[in-house]
Amino acid sequence: ERPTTMYEKDGEKYFIVDSHMHYWDASPQNWVPGRENLAKGWIDCFYGYHQLGPPETHWDWEKYCKYSEEDLMHDLFEVGHVDVAIFQSTYLKYWYTNGFNTTERNHTLTEKYPGKFITNGRFDPREGDAGLRQLEADVERYGLKGVKLYTAEWYEDSRGYKLSDPEAYRFLARAQELGIKNVHVHKGPTIWPLDKDAFDVSDVDHAATDFPDLNFIVEHVGLPRIEDFCFMAVQEPNVYAGLSVVIGGLMHARPKFFAKVMGELLFWVGEDKMLFGGDYNIWVPKWQVEGFVDWQMPDDEALTDYPKLTTATKKKILGLNAAKLYDIPVPPECRLPTSADEQDTPGEQLVTEAAAAGSS
């Protein structure tokens, strides 16, 4: 049984799954000697994104480089409204000695706080047979249901790979055999010193068609390539939009652009294939969850062809969609009625919730 906190607003209860967060170590002690400029440049770039959140949420640089377990638990679960959080690993061992945000470090918290976290692993097809063996060992050790891929990561003399590469296909096929269902792919804003082109979304198109039983969650929705992403995701039933950076980076700092991006996603990709991710700690989840529950598509001439958001839309995006992908049990009072025509009928929803409460 997973303990839940459930955010409640205007009599509605929201089950929050933060599908994209980290427990990183970018402290100078972890910088690879001789590559300090790359390690510092990386976290400096993240710190620039951090400034896009509300000013009262900003941290000083030292804390930002390596925050504590207490910080994380407080910001996510005590005040952040998160019920279940999914760790997405990012290794970057080219410039972080012990890795930036590793499966092993993340999993220490998953084990310590049962029911609160899901650990996702990673792989890099450029690691060849040794990488495959590592993936097999990680699945056995961590019980992985998902992996996070960083196609622009530097490895030896390579500055990126494509999901459509034959070697990547070998890894995807093995991951599927091992029971991995969800493949999160970073395709979004470039972080220095990585190359912008290595985050292009076109390779997802190939892989999603050829691996129909895998779910491909495109993290950061391919920004700035929002049109490319939407026109690909609308035709691939197993491609999902990961909203980290969309909400955290745009809702406060770029509200008009946020409305445009959300409108495109809702119109093309749809509310059933969008997943909230707070991207801790580029930003904390509290203001993102509260702000998104309160948010509505503005009444603006330029935005009239975009869908409005219902309460059901927000519940799906903030948790129910991710819960479905990861088989996370949802409390009865947070579920939606099963048929689509009931969703906007408050009376029928109350009856359904009362029946669910009565049967629990």
CORNORDA-V301220 format. One record per backbone hydrogen bond with DSSP energy under -1.0 kcal/mol. CO is the residue of the C=O (numbers start at 1). NH is the residue of the N-H. If there is no record, write none. Layout:
co->CO nh->NH
co->CO nh->NH
//
This chain:
co->7 nh->14
co->9 nh->12
co->12 nh->9
co->14 nh->7
co->16 nh->83
co->16 nh->84
co->17 nh->19
co->18 nh->86
co->20 nh->279
co->21 nh->88
co->27 nh->30
co->28 nh->31
co->30 nh->97
co->32 nh->35
co->35 nh->39
co->36 nh->40
co->37 nh->41
co->38 nh->42
co->39 nh->43
co->40 nh->44
co->41 nh->45
co->42 nh->46
co->43 nh->47
co->44 nh->48
co->45 nh->49
co->46 nh->50
co->47 nh->51
co->49 nh->52
co->50 nh->53
co->54 nh->57
co->55 nh->58
co->60 nh->64
co->61 nh->65
co->62 nh->66
co->65 nh->26
co->68 nh->72
co->69 nh->73
co->70 nh->74
co->71 nh->75
co->72 nh->76
co->73 nh->77
co->73 nh->78
co->74 nh->79
co->76 nh->82
co->84 nh->18
co->85 nh->118
co->86 nh->21
co->87 nh->120
co->90 nh->101
co->91 nh->100
co->92 nh->95
co->92 nh->96
co->95 nh->32
co->96 nh->99
co->100 nh->25
co->101 nh->90
co->102 nh->106
co->103 nh->107
co->106 nh->109
co->106 nh->110
co->107 nh->111
co->108 nh->112
co->109 nh->113
co->113 nh->116
co->116 nh->85
co->118 nh->87
co->121 nh->148
co->124 nh->127
co->125 nh->128
co->127 nh->131
co->128 nh->132
co->129 nh->133
co->130 nh->134
co->131 nh->135
co->132 nh->136
co->133 nh->137
co->134 nh->138
co->135 nh->139
co->136 nh->140
co->137 nh->141
co->138 nh->142
co->139 nh->143
co->145 nh->181
co->145 nh->182
co->146 nh->121
co->147 nh->184
co->149 nh->186
co->150 nh->153
co->151 nh->161
co->155 nh->158
co->158 nh->155
co->162 nh->165
co->165 nh->169
co->166 nh->170
co->167 nh->171
co->168 nh->172
co->169 nh->173
co->170 nh->174
co->171 nh->175
co->172 nh->176
co->173 nh->177
co->174 nh->178
co->175 nh->180
co->176 nh->179
co->181 nh->215
co->182 nh->147
co->183 nh->217
co->184 nh->149
co->185 nh->219
co->187 nh->222
co->191 nh->194
co->196 nh->199
co->197 nh->200
co->201 nh->204
co->203 nh->207
co->204 nh->208
co->205 nh->209
co->206 nh->210
co->207 nh->211
co->211 nh->214
co->215 nh->183
co->216 nh->240
co->217 nh->185
co->218 nh->221
co->218 nh->242
co->219 nh->187
co->220 nh->223
co->222 nh->225
co->224 nh->226
co->225 nh->229
co->226 nh->230
co->227 nh->231
co->228 nh->232
co->229 nh->233
co->230 nh->234
co->236 nh->239
co->238 nh->216
co->240 nh->218
co->241 nh->275
co->242 nh->220
co->243 nh->247
co->245 nh->249
co->246 nh->250
co->247 nh->251
co->250 nh->254
co->254 nh->258
co->255 nh->259
co->256 nh->260
co->257 nh->261
co->258 nh->262
co->259 nh->263
co->260 nh->264
co->261 nh->265
co->262 nh->266
co->263 nh->267
co->264 nh->268
co->265 nh->269
co->265 nh->270
co->270 nh->273
co->273 nh->241
co->275 nh->243
co->276 nh->19
co->279 nh->282
co->280 nh->22
co->285 nh->289
co->286 nh->290
co->287 nh->291
co->288 nh->292
co->289 nh->293
co->290 nh->294
co->298 nh->300
co->300 nh->303
co->301 nh->304
co->303 nh->306
co->310 nh->314
co->311 nh->315
co->312 nh->316
co->313 nh->317
co->314 nh->318
co->315 nh->320
co->316 nh->321
co->317 nh->276
co->318 nh->17
co->319 nh->323
co->320 nh->324
co->321 nh->325
co->322 nh->326
co->323 nh->328
co->331 nh->334
co->332 nh->335
co->339 nh->342
co->340 nh->343
co->342 nh->345
co->345 nh->349
co->346 nh->350
co->347 nh->351
co->348 nh->352
co->349 nh->353
co->350 nh->354
co->351 nh->355
co->352 nh->356
co->353 nh->357
co->354 nh->358
co->355 nh->359
//
